[in-house]
Amino acid sequence: MLSIVSIGLGGALGAISRFLLSTLVNNSHNTGFPYGTMTVNLIGSLLIGILWGIFEHFNILPVAARLFLITGFLGAFTTFSTFSLEIHGLITKTQLHLGLIYAIISLVGGLLLVFVGFSAVSAFK
């Protein structure tokens, strides 16, 4: 039961955080490009790399905390479905180049930031 509650609470906080940060970023860059989702997904990628490195190398948090942070918070904070819908929106608005740029930056950047986060923590092991 603790696992389910941990995931639920983390998910609620992650979803609210995603909404607030994405709205803030999109309001400051009112261009039609989905900067908010891209920012959230890149930050989430860095955070999951850092957290996974901590969990792998230091084993300092209980399972419930791991579920709260990764499955709950980051699972709700990052969003692949919104990312996919925004690419679809750009492509159907005949902005194929922006859709491709967004997809490449998000996917490559996200993967690189997972490695950066994990490697940074690994350096302290």
N, C-alpha and C positions, 0 to 999 in steps of 0.2 A: 504494500500500500504506500509506503514511503517513496518508492520509485515513481509511482504514478503521480503523487502529489508534487514531487520534485520536478518532474517533467512539465506538469500543468502550470506550476508557478513560473518556472523558467520560460515556458512558452508564452504566457501572458505578458511577462516583462519584455521578452524579445520582440513580440508583435507590436507592443506599444512603442518600444524604442525605435523599431524600424519605421513606424508611421511618423514619429516625431522627427527623426533625423532626415528621412526621405523628404518630408514636407519642407523642412528648413532648407535643405540643399536645393530642391526644385524651385522654391520661392526666391532664392537668391540667384538662380540661373534660369530665368524664365525664357527658355529658348525652344521648348518642345522636345529637346533631347532628354532622355531619362537619366540625368545625372544622379538623382536621388537613389534609385535602385542600384546603379552601378557603384556608387559610393558605399552603400550599405553592404553589398555583396563583397566588395574588395576589403572593407574593414573586417567583415565576418570571416573572410578567408585568412587574413592575418591572425585574427584572434583564435581561430580553430587550430592553426599551426602552432601558436604559442601554447595554448592549453594542452594540445596533444603532446607536445614536447615535455611539458611539466608532468603530465600524467605518466608518460613513458619513462622519464628519467628520474623522477623524484618521488613518485607514489605518495604524495602528501595529502591527497583529498579522498574522502570516502566515496563509494560508488554513487550515493545519492547526490553528492555535489557534482560529480562528473555528469550525471544524467541531467541535473538542473542546468548546468552550463552549456554542454554540447548538444544534447538531444532537445532540451527545452528551449533555452535562451537562443542559442545560435541557430537551431533548427527553425525557429520562428522569425529570428532577426533577418536571416538571409532568405532569398525567395527566388527559386528557379522558375516557378510558374509565372510570376510577374515579369521576370526577365524575358521569358519566351514570348509573352503577350506583347511586350513593348517592342521587341524585334519585329514581330508580325505587324504591329501598327506602323512602324517606320517603313517597312517594305511595302505595305499596301498604300501608303501615302507617296509612293514612288520615290522614297528616299533610301534606296537599296544601299548606297554607299554609307549612310549613317547607320543603318542596321548592321552592316558588316563591321564597321569600326567599333560599334558598341559591343557586338558579340566577341570580337577578337580581344579588345581591351579587357572585357570582363572575364573571359575564359583564361587567357594567357596571364593576365594580371593576377587573377584569383589564384591560379596554380602557383605562380611565382611567390605570392605572398604567403601561401601555406608553407612553402619551402623556407622562406625567410624566417617566418615565425618559429618553425620547428628547429631550424638550424641555430637561431639565436639562443634558444633555450638549451640546445645540445652543447653549445659552447661553454655553458656553465656547469656541465655535468662532471 
